[in-house]
Amino acid sequence: MAELSTTHYVENEVAKADDFNYTGRSAFENLKLILYQLLGQLTNNVIIRGFTVEQRTPPSLNINITDGLAYDPSLRQLVHSGGSIGPIPVTSPDLFNDRRDIVEIRYKEITTDTQVRAFKDPVSGTISYQATPTRTQFILEAKVKEGVASPNPVAPPVDSGWVKIAEINVRANTSQILTSDIFNCGASVDGEANPSWTSDVSSTFRLEGLSPNKTLFRQGHTATGQHLASLIAVIDTYNQITGTTVEDALNELTCWRRLRTELPGLLIPLYIYPTDAYNNSTYNGLANLKRTYPNVPFLIVLNPSNGPGAVEDGNYTLAINMLRAVGMFVLGYVYTSYAARTIEIVKADIAKWKTLYPAIDGIFFDQQASNIADQPYYRELVEYAATMGLHVTVGNAGVEVDNSWYKIFDIVIEWESSTYPSTPQGSWPGGKQFYKRALLKYANSDIVTETPSIRGMLKYYGWTYFTQATMPNPWSTIDLSYIQAVCELMQNATSMALADSLIRRDTMGRAKIASPSAADDITTKQYVDTVVAAVGAGIIEVGSNSNGTWIKFSDGTMIQMKKWDKTKRTWQSSGSYYFTFWQWNFPCTFVSSDIVTSHNAVVFQDGIKSTTITVDPHVGGGNIYAYCEVWASLNTNPDISSSTMAIGRWK
């Protein structure tokens, strides 16, 4: 239906059933059409209100769904429920691996309220009575679609005609689904990733977040976009918009959308001077890594002179432009001496960064205090940076801090050490958001040894940096291959030989694996080369002709073979035994008569294999041929199958 419409009756008209059906149907279709016009040409399904997946009380392998309203633009269908739905069962878990399931809903029509009604035959006028449904009801159908259990589980695709509203992490061998296992769709823009649980941009988004955000923004700005309030929270509890104009704030929103949808990411203190920036191996190496791993975000911290320095350095200008050109975020370093440094001096450093290097994205505040009493000091600095368009702010506390610090900084480094956090993974204070937490770990060992620990940290820190460099300044050098290995772990698929990873080919189509151990393991080129070296040489030629097959090795060894299947031979008697012999011309001439031969034969008497047999091969023709001789206790001329091998040298 392209236009709004309904039925039209005139006085004294005899109405038909189709007219009444159309009256009810058109009201529903008109509502869908109006909603379609309001929402525009959407790509994704949209939750207009509600439809939140919740844990059951008490917890079990079932879930509930709250009431709500959703819209499927591909079918132009409304999905509605006026009350909570549940229990909805979740398939029993795997014993050993986690599984990622999705929760789907769809609109369904059913007929209800069956009653006995009178029916008039249009020809005879006879009245009859029949039981018939008198109501059409539009209900919600919900299900949990099962994923595949795996060490690295991935959610299955949404079924056609269904609206995805959540993902569920079904833990191995669990007996209950908890709130922490449920990840409701949370993107607030069509085509935006759901930052709290996945980078999937094709999933359902929630419309209900747009109106409050718009209201908050309007309350804090004049009609021309001038900033009124000090901070306006329009993303979530911890992420603030601090822009002074509409354009500035939208730029900040765009920046944070990029940062939050491509996690986990790298936060690299790059305290290395960019000599000849465009030809510098370190800076070019980082740029190439970003090109190789476009979905891994890079935050690069530059520190020309314990801050921005007094004058612009052309090499830093080139380096900043080059790093940003490939999609990296660049931050300028300032130190705060744990809130002891005069705030005006720190502001002067921030202003100098913007003056000398206007392309930078934000500020890195080193030596951040952890005492809550010092928060006004840092809040003033962050707001000051925002007035200059420096929207990305990172505080380096180096230790775990109170959640309230996330209301000030976009990212807080909660660990900077040569060791890993001693607090058991997952037991940090609640409310801390993955994408706002960072860890810097130095003095690492080799990547293979560190892989399990790094994987663990990537679950709890959205921003990390790992290096084998040590004190006094582990940030003055970088190992590009180590960073590459971490990027591979972040993508959870690698061309490197890392444990518990999916294999991904590199740009040359190659991939690395560990050396084989079990008999059915995939092997490596190095292992094959070692085996070849151990046996002395590699095969350099294989050939054959009517006389057999030969194999030449690089060390001069040659092996020749010939097989005969059930061949008639002329047998001669010798006492109570019979024998036969023939000449085997070598398929390829040996260089000398220093040859070792071996011969195997099977004799068949009347189709039955004989068990009394002796074989006597010997070289009778120097380096050109050999004799094959077979003895058996047989009284007729039997068939014989045999194979012969000769080993000598071809050079």
Residue, then its C-alpha position, 0 to 999 in steps of 0.5 A: m500500500a503506497e498511500l493511506s487509505t480506508t473503507h468508504y461506506v454510503e447510506n443504505e449500502v449493503a456491506k460485505a465481509d471484505d469491507f469490514n476486513y479491509t477496515g481493520r487491515s487498513a488501520f494496521e497498514n496505515l500505521k506501518l506506512i506512517l512509521y516507514q515514512l518517519l524512519g526513512q530508508l533504513t538499512n537495519n532493523v530498529i527497536i523503537r522501544g523496549f524488547t530487552v532480554e533479561q535474566r530469569t529469577p531464579p536464573s536458569l537456561n531460560i530468558n525473558i523479553t520485556d514488552g516493546l515495539a520494533y520495526d523491520p524495514s525490509l518487510r515493512q512490518l511492526v513487531h509488538s508485544g504489550g507484555s513480558i515474554g518468557p520463559i524462552p528456552v536456551t539450548s543446553p551448553d557444550l561441555f567444553n566450549d562457550r557458544r554465542d547464541i542470538v535472540e530473534i523476534r518476529y511478527k505473527e498473525i493468528t486468528t482467535d475467538t472462535q464463535v458460531r455465526a450465521f451464514k447466508d447462501p448468496v443463491s438460495g438465501t438459506i441460513s446456516y451456522q458455523a464456528t469461525p474465528t472472529r478476531t485477527q491478533f498480531i503477536l510476537e514470536a521469539k526464539v533463541k538461535e543456537g550458535v556453534a560452540s568454539p574456543n572463539p565462538v561467533a554469533p550466527p546470522v539473523d534469520s530472514g524475516w526476524v529481528k535480532i535483539a540480543e546476543i547470549n554468551v552460553r558458557a561451557n557446562t553452565s546451568q544458568i543464563l546471567t545478566s552478564d551473559i546477555f548483550n542487548c543491541g545497543a547501537s543508537v544509529d542505523g549502521e553503527a556498531n554495537p560497541s558494548w558487545t560486537s563490531d557488527v554494524s548490520s545488527t539492530f539498532r535502538l531508536e529510543g536513544l536519539s531523542p534524549n540525546k537531542t534533548l540534552f544537547r539542545q538544553g546545553h546549547t544556544a540556537t546557534g550552537q554555543h555551549l551553555a553547560s560545562l559537560i553534556a552527557v549524550i553518549d553514556t554515563y562516562n563519555q561526555i561531549t565537551g564541544t563548544t559548537v554543534e559542529d565541534a560536538l559532532n566532530e567529537l561524536t564521530c571521533w568517539r564512534r570510530l574509537r568505540t567500534e574498532l576494539p580492542g586497540l593499541l595505545i603506543p607511547l612512541y617516544i622516538y624521534p621521527t628522523d626523515a619521517y617519510n623514510n623512517s623505518t619505525y614510523n613507516g612500519l607503524a603506518n604499514l601495520k595500520r594498513t595491514y590491520p585497518n580494523v585495529p585502532f591505533l592511539i599514538v602518543l608523541n613526546p618531542s621534549n617532555g611536552p610539545g617543545a618550544v618551536e615546531d619541528g618539521n619532522y614531527t609535523l610530517a610524522i603526525n600527518m603521515l600517521r593520521a593519513v592511515g587512520m591513526f589517532v595522534l595524542g600530544y604528551v603533557y605531564t601533571s606531576y600527580a596534580a602538583r604541576t601548576i594548572e596554568i603551565v599544563k594549559a600552556d603546554i596544551a595550547k602549545w600543542k594545538t599551536l605547533y601541531p594543529a592536526i593532533d587529535g587529543i592530549f595524553f596526561d601523564q603522571q595522573a593523580s588517583n586521588i578523587a580530591d584531585q579530580p577538579y584539577y583534571r576536569e578543568l584541563v580536559e575542558y580546556a583541551a576540548t575548547m581547542g578541539l582536542h577531544v581525545t583525552v587519556g589519563n595515565a594513572g598507572v594504577e586502578v582508579d575509582n570509576s568516577w575518573y571515567k567521567i573526566f578522561d576518555i581512557v584511563i591507563e590503570w596499569e603500567s608495569s613490568t608485571y601483569p595485574s595481580t587482581p584475578q581477571g574479571s574481579w575489578p570493581g563493577g561499572k568499568q567500561f572495557y573501551k575506556r580501560a588501558l594497560l601498558k606492559y613492558a619487559n615481556s618475554d617472547i610472544v609465544t610465551e606471552t600469548p595466553s597472558i596477552r589474550g587474558m588482558l585483551k578481555y578486560y582492557g580495550w587499549t593495551y601495549f606490550t613490549q619486550a623493552t625494559m626500564p629506564n625507558p621502555w617507550s624509546t624503542i619498539d619492535l614492529s614484529y611484536i606489535q604485529a603479533v599483538c594485532e593478530l591476537m586482537q583480530n583473533a585470526t593470525s598468519m603467525a604461529l600463535a596458540d589457540s588462533l584461527i589461521r589467516r593467510d598473509t598478503m603473500g598467501r602464506a601462514k605459519i604453524a608450530s613445528p609438528s609433534a603428533a604423526d598427523d600434524i601439519t608440518t613446516k618447511q623448516y621441519v622438512d628441510t631438517v629431515v631432508a638434511a638428516v637423510g643426506a640429500g633431496i630428490i632432484e629427479v624421478g623418471s621411468n620407462s618400460n624397464g622401471t622407475w629411478i629416483k636420483f638424489s643430490d648426493g649421487t645416490m640412485i634407487q631403481m625399481k621394477k615390478w612384474d604382476k603374475t607373469k608366465r616364466t619358464w621353470q626348470s627342475s633341479g632335484s625336488y625343486y624348480f627354478t626360473f630366472w630372467q634378466w632385468n635391464f636397469p631403466c637408467t645406467f649406474v655409474s659403477s657396478d657397486i650395486v645392492t639389489s633386493h628381490n621379492a616374489v610371490v608364486f601362484q600354483d593353480g591360482i593359489k599362492s605358494t608358501t615355499i619360495t626362495v629368492d636369489p637376486h644378483v648383479g650379472g651385467g655390471n652397471i647395466y642389468a641384473y639377474c632375478e632368480v626364483w626357487a619353489s617346490l612346485n610341479t607345474n609352471p606357475d605364475i609369478s609376481s615379483s618386484t626388484m630394487a637396485i641401489g647404486r650411484w648415478k655420479 
